[in-house]
Amino acid sequence: MFVGLVFYPPSPRSLEPDAAAKLTSLVPEGVTKVGLFVDPDDELIDRVLAAVPLEMIQLHGDESPDRCRYIRARTGLPVMKAIKVATAEDVAATQDYAGAVDWLMFDAKAPADMENALPGGNALTFDWTLLASGEWPVPWMLAGGLNPDNVTEAVRASGALVVDVSSGVESAPGRKDPARIREFLAEVAGLSSVSC
């Protein structure tokens, strides 16, 4: 299980390191604390890591395989790379990251004409069947517009074993809704009986 902490100021979910440090003190043992960054410079990563005991770095921007490899070596932490998907060509690009990352995340690519689009967390989905027959060099998770109403279908269509949710359990951008979280977790708990 993972918990994500966003360090990208344009996002309504963004945290300052001191606030993130307080939140991580509440995270139970066995839950991996992931810091989400978008094209971060070394100074930002250093500032966050000095305050927050992260266990994984998620890169959600346009980071190249070389940049991912460098961040992993520099921090000593595993790296998850978000791949923004709209077409089969986007999915095929994941092979470039073999040997550079420890996890992949498949998220929906925002359309070029979408106003105020973020690198992720836009409540958009993509064609989950694009992932169904793929073979990936590392473990992966499915993201992008997942919510209690569609997560079962998403898992069936993609074959995902791990899912990510953010906007799908919010009552407003950046404001998590405990009832929606419980509903999502109940749906995910029922997935053990889903035939992929």
Contacts in CASP RR format, 6 or more apart in sequence:
PFRMAT RR
TARGET T0000
AUTHOR 0000-0000-0000
METHOD contacts of the structure
MODEL  1
MFVGLVFYPPSPRSLEPDAAAKLTSLVPEGVTKVGLFVDPDDELIDRVLA
AVPLEMIQLHGDESPDRCRYIRARTGLPVMKAIKVATAEDVAATQDYAGA
VDWLMFDAKAPADMENALPGGNALTFDWTLLASGEWPVPWMLAGGLNPDN
VTEAVRASGALVVDVSSGVESAPGRKDPARIREFLAEVAGLSSVSC
1 30 0 8 1.000
1 31 0 8 1.000
1 32 0 8 1.000
2 31 0 8 1.000
2 32 0 8 1.000
2 33 0 8 1.000
2 34 0 8 1.000
2 56 0 8 1.000
2 164 0 8 1.000
3 27 0 8 1.000
3 31 0 8 1.000
3 32 0 8 1.000
3 33 0 8 1.000
3 34 0 8 1.000
4 33 0 8 1.000
4 34 0 8 1.000
4 35 0 8 1.000
4 36 0 8 1.000
4 58 0 8 1.000
5 15 0 8 1.000
5 20 0 8 1.000
5 23 0 8 1.000
5 24 0 8 1.000
5 33 0 8 1.000
5 34 0 8 1.000
5 35 0 8 1.000
5 36 0 8 1.000
5 52 0 8 1.000
5 54 0 8 1.000
6 13 0 8 1.000
6 14 0 8 1.000
6 15 0 8 1.000
6 35 0 8 1.000
6 36 0 8 1.000
7 14 0 8 1.000
7 15 0 8 1.000
7 17 0 8 1.000
7 20 0 8 1.000
7 35 0 8 1.000
7 36 0 8 1.000
7 37 0 8 1.000
7 40 0 8 1.000
7 44 0 8 1.000
7 48 0 8 1.000
8 14 0 8 1.000
8 36 0 8 1.000
8 37 0 8 1.000
8 38 0 8 1.000
8 60 0 8 1.000
8 118 0 8 1.000
8 119 0 8 1.000
10 118 0 8 1.000
11 118 0 8 1.000
11 121 0 8 1.000
11 174 0 8 1.000
12 173 0 8 1.000
12 174 0 8 1.000
13 166 0 8 1.000
13 173 0 8 1.000
13 174 0 8 1.000
15 23 0 8 1.000
17 47 0 8 1.000
17 48 0 8 1.000
17 50 0 8 1.000
17 51 0 8 1.000
17 52 0 8 1.000
18 51 0 8 1.000
20 48 0 8 1.000
20 51 0 8 1.000
20 52 0 8 1.000
21 51 0 8 1.000
21 52 0 8 1.000
21 53 0 8 1.000
24 33 0 8 1.000
24 52 0 8 1.000
24 53 0 8 1.000
24 54 0 8 1.000
27 33 0 8 1.000
32 55 0 8 1.000
32 56 0 8 1.000
33 52 0 8 1.000
33 53 0 8 1.000
33 54 0 8 1.000
33 55 0 8 1.000
33 56 0 8 1.000
34 54 0 8 1.000
34 55 0 8 1.000
34 56 0 8 1.000
34 57 0 8 1.000
34 58 0 8 1.000
34 80 0 8 1.000
35 48 0 8 1.000
35 52 0 8 1.000
35 54 0 8 1.000
35 56 0 8 1.000
35 57 0 8 1.000
35 58 0 8 1.000
36 58 0 8 1.000
36 60 0 8 1.000
37 44 0 8 1.000
37 45 0 8 1.000
37 48 0 8 1.000
37 57 0 8 1.000
37 58 0 8 1.000
37 59 0 8 1.000
37 60 0 8 1.000
38 59 0 8 1.000
38 60 0 8 1.000
38 61 0 8 1.000
38 119 0 8 1.000
39 59 0 8 1.000
39 61 0 8 1.000
39 62 0 8 1.000
39 63 0 8 1.000
40 59 0 8 1.000
40 71 0 8 1.000
42 74 0 8 1.000
45 57 0 8 1.000
45 71 0 8 1.000
45 74 0 8 1.000
45 75 0 8 1.000
48 54 0 8 1.000
49 75 0 8 1.000
54 77 0 8 1.000
55 77 0 8 1.000
55 78 0 8 1.000
56 77 0 8 1.000
56 78 0 8 1.000
56 79 0 8 1.000
56 80 0 8 1.000
56 102 0 8 1.000
56 103 0 8 1.000
57 71 0 8 1.000
57 72 0 8 1.000
57 75 0 8 1.000
57 77 0 8 1.000
57 78 0 8 1.000
57 79 0 8 1.000
57 80 0 8 1.000
58 79 0 8 1.000
58 80 0 8 1.000
58 81 0 8 1.000
58 82 0 8 1.000
58 105 0 8 1.000
59 67 0 8 1.000
59 68 0 8 1.000
59 71 0 8 1.000
59 79 0 8 1.000
59 80 0 8 1.000
59 81 0 8 1.000
59 82 0 8 1.000
59 101 0 8 1.000
60 82 0 8 1.000
60 105 0 8 1.000
60 107 0 8 1.000
60 119 0 8 1.000
60 120 0 8 1.000
61 82 0 8 1.000
61 119 0 8 1.000
63 71 0 8 1.000
63 81 0 8 1.000
65 96 0 8 1.000
65 97 0 8 1.000
65 99 0 8 1.000
65 100 0 8 1.000
65 101 0 8 1.000
66 100 0 8 1.000
68 79 0 8 1.000
68 81 0 8 1.000
68 97 0 8 1.000
68 100 0 8 1.000
68 101 0 8 1.000
69 99 0 8 1.000
69 100 0 8 1.000
71 79 0 8 1.000
72 78 0 8 1.000
72 79 0 8 1.000
72 100 0 8 1.000
72 101 0 8 1.000
72 102 0 8 1.000
78 102 0 8 1.000
78 103 0 8 1.000
79 100 0 8 1.000
79 101 0 8 1.000
79 102 0 8 1.000
79 103 0 8 1.000
80 101 0 8 1.000
80 102 0 8 1.000
80 103 0 8 1.000
80 104 0 8 1.000
80 105 0 8 1.000
80 141 0 8 1.000
81 97 0 8 1.000
81 100 0 8 1.000
81 101 0 8 1.000
81 103 0 8 1.000
81 104 0 8 1.000
81 105 0 8 1.000
82 104 0 8 1.000
82 105 0 8 1.000
82 106 0 8 1.000
82 107 0 8 1.000
82 119 0 8 1.000
82 120 0 8 1.000
82 143 0 8 1.000
83 90 0 8 1.000
83 91 0 8 1.000
83 93 0 8 1.000
83 94 0 8 1.000
83 97 0 8 1.000
83 104 0 8 1.000
83 105 0 8 1.000
83 106 0 8 1.000
83 107 0 8 1.000
84 90 0 8 1.000
84 107 0 8 1.000
84 108 0 8 1.000
84 109 0 8 1.000
84 110 0 8 1.000
84 119 0 8 1.000
84 120 0 8 1.000
85 91 0 8 1.000
85 106 0 8 1.000
85 107 0 8 1.000
85 108 0 8 1.000
85 109 0 8 1.000
85 126 0 8 1.000
85 127 0 8 1.000
85 130 0 8 1.000
85 131 0 8 1.000
86 108 0 8 1.000
86 109 0 8 1.000
86 111 0 8 1.000
86 126 0 8 1.000
87 130 0 8 1.000
88 130 0 8 1.000
90 109 0 8 1.000
91 106 0 8 1.000
91 130 0 8 1.000
91 131 0 8 1.000
91 134 0 8 1.000
94 104 0 8 1.000
94 136 0 8 1.000
94 137 0 8 1.000
95 137 0 8 1.000
97 104 0 8 1.000
97 137 0 8 1.000
97 138 0 8 1.000
98 137 0 8 1.000
98 138 0 8 1.000
99 137 0 8 1.000
99 138 0 8 1.000
101 138 0 8 1.000
102 138 0 8 1.000
102 139 0 8 1.000
103 138 0 8 1.000
103 139 0 8 1.000
103 140 0 8 1.000
103 141 0 8 1.000
104 136 0 8 1.000
104 138 0 8 1.000
104 139 0 8 1.000
104 140 0 8 1.000
104 141 0 8 1.000
105 140 0 8 1.000
105 141 0 8 1.000
105 142 0 8 1.000
105 143 0 8 1.000
105 164 0 8 1.000
106 126 0 8 1.000
106 131 0 8 1.000
106 140 0 8 1.000
106 141 0 8 1.000
106 142 0 8 1.000
106 143 0 8 1.000
106 158 0 8 1.000
107 120 0 8 1.000
107 121 0 8 1.000
107 143 0 8 1.000
107 144 0 8 1.000
107 164 0 8 1.000
108 120 0 8 1.000
108 122 0 8 1.000
108 124 0 8 1.000
108 125 0 8 1.000
108 126 0 8 1.000
108 143 0 8 1.000
108 144 0 8 1.000
108 145 0 8 1.000
109 124 0 8 1.000
109 126 0 8 1.000
110 117 0 8 1.000
110 118 0 8 1.000
110 119 0 8 1.000
110 120 0 8 1.000
110 122 0 8 1.000
110 124 0 8 1.000
111 117 0 8 1.000
114 122 0 8 1.000
120 143 0 8 1.000
120 144 0 8 1.000
121 143 0 8 1.000
121 144 0 8 1.000
121 145 0 8 1.000
121 166 0 8 1.000
121 167 0 8 1.000
122 144 0 8 1.000
122 145 0 8 1.000
122 167 0 8 1.000
123 144 0 8 1.000
123 145 0 8 1.000
123 167 0 8 1.000
123 168 0 8 1.000
124 144 0 8 1.000
124 145 0 8 1.000
125 144 0 8 1.000
125 145 0 8 1.000
125 146 0 8 1.000
125 150 0 8 1.000
125 154 0 8 1.000
126 144 0 8 1.000
128 142 0 8 1.000
128 153 0 8 1.000
128 154 0 8 1.000
128 157 0 8 1.000
128 158 0 8 1.000
128 160 0 8 1.000
129 157 0 8 1.000
129 158 0 8 1.000
130 158 0 8 1.000
131 140 0 8 1.000
131 142 0 8 1.000
131 158 0 8 1.000
131 159 0 8 1.000
131 160 0 8 1.000
132 157 0 8 1.000
132 158 0 8 1.000
132 159 0 8 1.000
139 161 0 8 1.000
139 162 0 8 1.000
140 160 0 8 1.000
140 162 0 8 1.000
141 160 0 8 1.000
141 162 0 8 1.000
141 163 0 8 1.000
141 164 0 8 1.000
142 154 0 8 1.000
142 155 0 8 1.000
142 158 0 8 1.000
142 160 0 8 1.000
142 162 0 8 1.000
142 163 0 8 1.000
142 164 0 8 1.000
143 163 0 8 1.000
143 164 0 8 1.000
143 165 0 8 1.000
143 166 0 8 1.000
144 164 0 8 1.000
145 165 0 8 1.000
145 167 0 8 1.000
145 168 0 8 1.000
146 154 0 8 1.000
146 163 0 8 1.000
146 164 0 8 1.000
146 165 0 8 1.000
146 168 0 8 1.000
146 184 0 8 1.000
147 165 0 8 1.000
147 168 0 8 1.000
147 169 0 8 1.000
147 180 0 8 1.000
147 184 0 8 1.000
148 168 0 8 1.000
148 169 0 8 1.000
148 180 0 8 1.000
148 183 0 8 1.000
148 184 0 8 1.000
148 186 0 8 1.000
148 187 0 8 1.000
151 163 0 8 1.000
151 165 0 8 1.000
151 184 0 8 1.000
151 187 0 8 1.000
151 188 0 8 1.000
151 191 0 8 1.000
152 187 0 8 1.000
152 190 0 8 1.000
152 191 0 8 1.000
152 194 0 8 1.000
154 160 0 8 1.000
154 163 0 8 1.000
155 163 0 8 1.000
155 191 0 8 1.000
155 194 0 8 1.000
155 196 0 8 1.000
156 194 0 8 1.000
156 195 0 8 1.000
156 196 0 8 1.000
159 196 0 8 1.000
163 188 0 8 1.000
165 184 0 8 1.000
167 173 0 8 1.000
167 174 0 8 1.000
168 180 0 8 1.000
168 184 0 8 1.000
169 176 0 8 1.000
169 177 0 8 1.000
169 180 0 8 1.000
169 181 0 8 1.000
169 183 0 8 1.000
169 184 0 8 1.000
170 176 0 8 1.000
170 177 0 8 1.000
170 180 0 8 1.000
171 177 0 8 1.000
171 180 0 8 1.000
END
